[in-house]
């Protein structure tokens, strides 16, 4: 069937929105899940490792799968895994079973990591056909989904609504939106034909991409700002509860503030990028995010901590979409460059949760954030790598 460009754009917006809802729904219930499991900070770090592993497996498999089958089936499978993961987390929390919760997180990570490349492939094609920058807004719909999920999660936390039923409803909503929207994603986008489809991972251009210092620096920027975003997704409510004395509902409210700031940054950031370029946008993101994280660590005041979440969210907002765009435009074979940069970024999701969990167990969660702060500050010095190459 022929799909209009307007409907394709709406479908991409909706499909970016869904994982945001699922992720925020889980994050806002982390204090309740932690209590249901009776888990220490260190044990929660191990449970969160399921999300990291699932994300890495998904991102590593997505490129070859898109190359072979196209973006549409990978997006569909990833969204189905995200819905299933939400339900499994609810079951595991109700049963007090760490491995089941970790499995659910692994499914969410697999779905989101696997769908990330495919969604960006489809989004980049829509952007090309529209002739204007839309990727930041697409990622903005993910953030909008986190706002919606966080507000609902905060409300349900405040009234002690059961985690199991909350996450079961989230899974049903994700499926209800996926079924009509996936029809508007055309088949075949991103698929390689002929011999290329079977040799994509052996493309002789790929090793050269891995050795490019400029691209590796861009990947390092993605890693740092993805770690800043992922740290908030995994730990912000607990940092507010354990580190600043908020009750669980207010801790979830601070995460909602963070998510809203991410949303504003992504919807408004496109104009900044168009005017000042990738490098300036990424540098500003790193500096603003570092200031927000530093305030959360250093200032023992609830009002300041909540305000700092705004800076943290704005700082992290443009990191992933803008750096991916810079990576794709840094030379030939854009798909390989985006895949490499995204993989480097997902290393943050692999090492971040358990590392911060172990550090938090020993030094406290607020002090553990020093690791993230140092990495984000270092990334600010690497942002000139995102400048476009000069043509002779």
C-alpha positions as CSV (number, residue, x, y, z in Angstrom):
1,X,0.0,0.0,0.0
2,X,1.1,3.6,-0.7
3,X,1.6,5.6,2.5
4,X,1.4,9.3,2.6
5,X,4.4,11.2,4.0
6,X,2.3,12.9,6.6
7,X,1.1,9.5,8.0
8,X,4.6,8.2,8.0
9,X,5.8,11.1,10.1
10,X,2.9,10.7,12.5
11,X,3.7,7.0,12.8
12,X,7.4,7.7,13.6
13,X,6.3,10.2,16.2
14,X,4.0,7.6,17.8
15,X,6.6,4.8,17.7
16,X,9.2,7.1,19.4
17,X,6.6,8.0,22.0
18,X,5.8,4.4,23.1
19,X,9.2,3.4,24.5
20,X,9.3,6.7,26.4
21,X,6.1,5.8,28.1
22,X,7.3,2.3,29.0
23,X,10.7,3.5,30.3
24,X,9.3,6.3,32.5
25,X,6.6,4.0,33.8
26,X,9.3,1.6,35.1
27,X,11.6,4.4,36.3
28,X,8.9,6.1,38.4
29,X,8.2,2.8,40.2
30,X,11.8,1.9,40.9
31,X,11.5,2.8,44.7
32,X,8.4,0.6,44.9
33,X,10.1,-2.2,43.0
34,X,13.2,-1.9,45.2
35,X,11.0,-2.2,48.3
36,X,9.0,-5.2,46.9
37,X,12.3,-6.9,46.1
38,X,13.9,-5.9,49.4
39,X,17.0,-5.1,47.4
40,X,20.0,-3.1,48.5
41,X,21.5,-0.4,46.2
42,X,24.1,-3.0,45.0
43,X,21.4,-5.6,44.3
44,X,19.4,-3.0,42.3
45,X,22.5,-2.3,40.3
46,X,22.6,-6.0,39.3
47,X,18.9,-6.0,38.5
48,X,19.4,-3.0,36.3
49,X,22.2,-4.8,34.5
50,X,19.5,-6.7,32.7
51,X,18.5,-3.4,31.0
52,X,22.1,-2.8,30.0
53,X,22.6,-6.3,28.5
54,X,19.4,-6.2,26.6
55,X,20.1,-2.8,25.2
56,X,23.6,-3.8,24.0
57,X,22.3,-7.0,22.4
58,X,19.6,-5.1,20.7
59,X,21.8,-2.4,19.3
60,X,24.4,-4.9,18.1
61,X,21.8,-7.0,16.3
62,X,19.6,-4.2,14.9
63,X,22.0,-3.0,12.1
64,X,22.3,-6.4,10.5
65,X,18.6,-7.1,10.9
66,X,17.6,-3.8,9.3
67,X,20.1,-4.5,6.5
68,X,18.5,-7.9,5.8
69,X,14.8,-7.3,6.5
70,X,14.3,-3.6,6.5
71,X,13.3,-1.2,9.4
72,X,9.6,-2.1,9.7
73,X,9.8,-5.7,11.2
74,X,12.7,-4.6,13.5
75,X,10.6,-1.7,14.8
76,X,7.6,-4.0,15.3
77,X,9.6,-6.7,17.1
78,X,11.3,-4.1,19.3
79,X,8.1,-2.5,20.3
80,X,6.6,-5.9,21.1
81,X,9.6,-6.8,23.3
82,X,9.2,-3.5,25.1
83,X,5.5,-4.2,25.9
84,X,6.3,-7.7,27.0
85,X,9.1,-6.4,29.2
86,X,6.8,-4.0,31.0
87,X,4.5,-6.9,31.9
88,X,7.3,-9.2,33.1
89,X,8.7,-6.5,35.4
90,X,5.3,-6.1,37.0
91,X,5.1,-9.9,37.6
92,X,8.6,-10.1,38.9
93,X,8.1,-7.2,41.3
94,X,4.8,-8.7,42.6
95,X,6.6,-12.0,43.2
96,X,9.6,-10.4,44.8
97,X,11.9,-12.1,42.2
98,X,15.0,-10.3,41.2
99,X,15.8,-12.5,38.1
100,X,12.3,-12.0,36.7
101,X,12.5,-8.2,37.0
102,X,16.0,-8.3,35.4
103,X,14.5,-10.4,32.6
104,X,11.8,-7.8,32.1
105,X,14.3,-5.1,32.0
106,X,16.3,-7.1,29.5
107,X,13.3,-7.4,27.2
108,X,12.7,-3.6,27.4
109,X,16.4,-3.0,26.7
110,X,16.3,-5.5,23.8
111,X,13.2,-3.8,22.4
112,X,14.5,-0.3,22.8
113,X,18.0,-1.0,21.7
114,X,16.9,-3.1,18.8
115,X,14.3,-0.6,17.7
116,X,16.6,2.5,18.1
117,X,18.6,2.0,14.9
118,X,15.5,1.0,12.9
119,X,13.5,4.0,14.1
120,X,16.4,6.3,13.2
121,X,16.7,4.7,9.8
122,X,13.0,5.3,9.1
123,X,13.2,8.8,10.7
124,X,16.2,9.8,8.6
125,X,14.3,8.7,5.4
126,X,11.3,10.7,6.4
127,X,13.5,13.7,7.2
128,X,15.2,13.4,3.8
129,X,11.8,13.3,2.0
130,X,10.5,16.3,4.0
131,X,13.6,18.3,3.3
132,X,13.9,19.7,6.8
133,X,15.4,18.7,10.2
134,X,13.0,16.6,12.1
135,X,15.1,14.0,14.0
136,X,15.4,16.1,17.2
137,X,11.6,16.4,17.2
138,X,11.2,12.7,16.7
139,X,13.5,12.1,19.7
140,X,11.4,14.8,21.4
141,X,8.4,12.5,21.2
142,X,10.3,9.9,23.1
143,X,10.9,12.5,25.8
144,X,7.2,13.5,25.6
145,X,6.4,9.8,26.2
146,X,8.6,9.9,29.3
147,X,6.8,12.9,30.6
148,X,3.4,11.2,30.1
149,X,4.7,8.0,31.7
150,X,6.3,9.9,34.6
151,X,3.2,11.9,35.4
152,X,1.0,8.8,35.5
153,X,3.6,6.9,37.4
154,X,4.0,9.6,40.0
155,X,0.3,9.7,40.5
156,X,0.0,6.0,40.9
157,X,2.9,5.9,43.2
158,X,1.3,8.5,45.4
159,X,-1.9,6.4,45.7
160,X,0.0,3.2,46.2
161,X,-1.4,1.6,43.0
162,X,0.0,-1.9,42.5
163,X,3.0,-2.0,40.3
164,X,1.8,-5.2,38.6
165,X,-1.4,-3.7,37.3
166,X,0.2,-0.4,36.4
167,X,2.8,-2.0,34.2
168,X,0.3,-4.5,32.7
169,X,-1.8,-1.5,31.6
170,X,1.3,0.1,30.1
171,X,2.0,-3.1,28.1
172,X,-1.6,-3.1,26.8
173,X,-1.4,0.6,25.7
174,X,1.9,0.0,23.8
175,X,0.3,-2.9,21.9
176,X,-2.8,-0.9,21.2
177,X,-0.9,1.9,19.6
178,X,1.6,-0.3,17.7
179,X,-1.0,-2.2,15.8
180,X,-2.4,0.7,13.8
181,X,0.8,2.7,13.5
182,X,3.1,0.1,12.1
183,X,1.0,-0.1,9.0
184,X,2.3,3.4,8.0
185,X,5.9,2.3,8.0
186,X,6.7,1.2,4.5
187,X,8.4,-2.2,4.0
188,X,12.0,-2.3,2.7
189,X,13.4,1.0,4.1
190,X,17.0,0.4,5.1
191,X,17.1,-3.1,3.5
192,X,20.1,-3.9,1.3
193,X,19.5,-6.0,-1.8
194,X,21.4,-8.7,-3.5
195,X,24.8,-9.7,-2.1
196,X,25.0,-6.6,0.1
197,X,22.3,-8.0,2.4
198,X,24.3,-11.0,3.2
199,X,27.7,-9.3,3.6
200,X,26.7,-6.1,5.4
201,X,28.7,-6.9,8.5
202,X,31.7,-7.7,6.4
203,X,31.7,-4.5,4.4
204,X,35.4,-3.7,3.9
205,X,34.6,0.0,4.6
206,X,33.5,-0.8,8.2
207,X,37.1,-1.4,9.7
208,X,38.2,2.0,8.4
209,X,35.2,3.6,10.1
210,X,36.2,2.0,13.4
211,X,39.7,3.5,13.1
212,X,38.6,7.1,12.4
213,X,39.6,9.3,15.4
214,X,37.0,12.0,14.7
215,X,34.2,9.5,14.6
216,X,35.4,7.8,17.8
217,X,35.4,11.2,19.5
218,X,31.8,11.7,18.4
219,X,31.0,8.3,19.8
220,X,32.7,9.3,23.1
221,X,30.4,12.4,23.2
222,X,27.4,10.1,22.7
223,X,28.7,7.8,25.4
224,X,29.0,10.6,27.9
225,X,25.6,12.3,27.3
226,X,23.9,8.9,27.0
227,X,25.3,8.0,30.3
228,X,24.0,11.3,31.8
229,X,20.6,10.5,30.3
230,X,20.7,6.9,31.3
231,X,21.8,7.6,34.9
232,X,18.8,9.8,35.4
233,X,16.5,7.2,33.9
234,X,17.9,4.5,36.2
235,X,18.8,6.3,39.4
236,X,17.2,9.8,39.6
237,X,14.2,8.9,41.7
238,X,16.4,6.9,44.1
239,X,19.0,9.7,44.3
240,X,16.2,12.1,45.3
241,X,14.8,9.6,47.8
242,X,18.0,8.3,49.4
243,X,20.3,11.3,48.7
244,X,18.0,14.3,49.3
245,X,15.3,12.9,51.6
246,X,12.3,13.1,49.1
247,X,9.4,10.7,49.6
248,X,8.9,8.3,46.7
249,X,6.1,10.3,45.1
250,X,8.2,13.5,45.1
251,X,11.2,11.6,43.9
252,X,9.1,10.5,40.9
253,X,8.0,14.1,40.5
254,X,11.6,15.2,40.1
255,X,12.1,12.6,37.4
256,X,9.0,14.0,35.7
257,X,10.6,17.4,35.8
258,X,13.8,15.9,34.3
259,X,11.7,14.3,31.5
260,X,9.8,17.5,30.8
261,X,13.1,19.3,30.5
262,X,14.4,16.7,28.0
263,X,11.3,17.2,26.0
264,X,11.6,21.0,25.8
265,X,15.3,20.7,24.9
266,X,14.6,18.3,22.1
267,X,11.6,20.2,20.6
268,X,13.4,23.6,20.9
269,X,16.9,22.4,20.2
270,X,16.5,22.0,16.4
271,X,16.6,25.7,15.8
272,X,19.7,26.1,17.9
273,X,21.4,23.3,15.9
274,X,20.4,24.8,12.6
275,X,21.8,28.2,13.7
276,X,25.0,27.3,15.5
277,X,25.8,23.8,14.3
278,X,26.4,20.4,15.9
279,X,29.5,21.2,17.8
280,X,28.1,24.2,19.6
281,X,24.9,22.4,20.5
282,X,26.8,19.5,21.9
283,X,29.2,21.7,23.9
284,X,26.3,23.6,25.4
285,X,24.5,20.4,26.2
286,X,27.6,19.0,28.0
287,X,28.2,22.2,30.0
288,X,24.6,22.6,31.1
289,X,24.2,19.0,32.0
290,X,27.5,19.1,34.0
291,X,26.2,22.1,36.0
292,X,23.0,20.2,36.8
293,X,24.7,17.1,37.9
294,X,27.2,19.0,40.0
295,X,24.4,20.8,41.8
296,X,22.6,17.5,42.6
297,X,25.9,16.2,44.1
298,X,27.2,19.2,46.0
299,X,24.2,21.2,47.2
300,X,22.3,19.6,50.1
301,X,19.0,21.4,49.4
302,X,15.8,19.8,48.0
303,X,14.7,22.9,46.0
304,X,18.2,23.2,44.4
305,X,18.2,19.5,43.6
306,X,14.8,19.7,41.9
307,X,16.0,22.8,39.9
308,X,19.2,21.0,39.0
309,X,17.1,18.3,37.4
310,X,15.9,20.9,34.9
311,X,19.5,21.7,33.9
312,X,20.4,18.0,33.8
313,X,17.5,17.3,31.5
314,X,18.2,20.2,29.1
315,X,21.9,19.2,29.0
316,X,21.2,15.6,28.2
317,X,18.4,16.3,25.7
318,X,20.3,16.9,22.4
319,X,23.2,14.5,23.1
320,X,22.0,11.4,21.3
321,X,20.1,12.8,18.3
322,X,22.6,15.6,17.5
323,X,25.7,13.5,17.9
324,X,24.1,10.7,15.8
325,X,23.4,13.3,13.1
326,X,27.0,14.5,13.3
327,X,28.3,11.0,13.0
328,X,26.2,10.2,10.0
329,X,27.4,13.4,8.3
330,X,31.1,12.8,9.1
331,X,31.9,10.9,5.9
332,X,30.8,8.2,3.5
333,X,28.7,5.1,4.6
334,X,26.4,7.0,6.9
335,X,24.6,3.9,8.1
336,X,27.9,2.3,9.3
337,X,28.8,5.5,11.1
338,X,25.5,5.9,12.8
339,X,25.6,2.2,13.9
340,X,29.2,2.6,15.3
341,X,28.4,5.8,17.2
342,X,25.2,4.3,18.6
343,X,27.0,1.2,19.7
344,X,29.6,3.3,21.5
345,X,26.8,5.3,23.1
346,X,25.1,2.1,24.4
347,X,28.3,1.2,26.2
348,X,27.1,3.8,28.7
349,X,23.9,1.7,29.3
350,X,26.0,-1.4,29.7
351,X,28.5,-0.2,32.3
352,X,26.6,2.7,33.9
353,X,23.9,1.0,36.1
354,X,26.1,-1.6,37.8
355,X,29.1,0.7,38.2
356,X,26.9,3.4,39.8
357,X,25.2,0.7,41.9
358,X,28.5,-0.5,43.3
359,X,29.9,3.0,43.9
360,X,26.6,4.0,45.5
361,X,26.7,1.0,47.8
362,X,30.1,2.2,49.1
363,X,30.0,6.0,48.8
364,X,26.3,6.9,48.5
365,X,24.4,7.6,45.3
366,X,25.1,11.3,45.3
367,X,28.8,10.8,45.5
368,X,28.6,8.0,42.8
369,X,27.4,10.7,40.4
370,X,31.0,12.2,40.4
371,X,31.8,9.5,37.8
372,X,29.1,10.8,35.4
373,X,30.1,14.4,36.0
374,X,33.7,13.7,35.1
375,X,32.8,11.9,31.9
376,X,30.4,14.7,30.8
377,X,33.0,17.4,31.5
378,X,35.5,15.5,29.5
379,X,33.0,15.2,26.6
380,X,32.7,19.0,26.4
381,X,36.3,19.2,25.3
382,X,35.7,16.6,22.5
383,X,32.8,18.5,20.9
384,X,34.9,20.2,18.2
385,X,35.0,16.8,16.6
386,X,31.3,17.3,15.6
387,X,32.2,20.2,13.3
388,X,31.6,19.4,9.6
389,X,34.7,18.7,7.6
390,X,35.9,21.6,5.6
391,X,35.8,21.3,1.9
392,X,38.8,22.5,-0.1
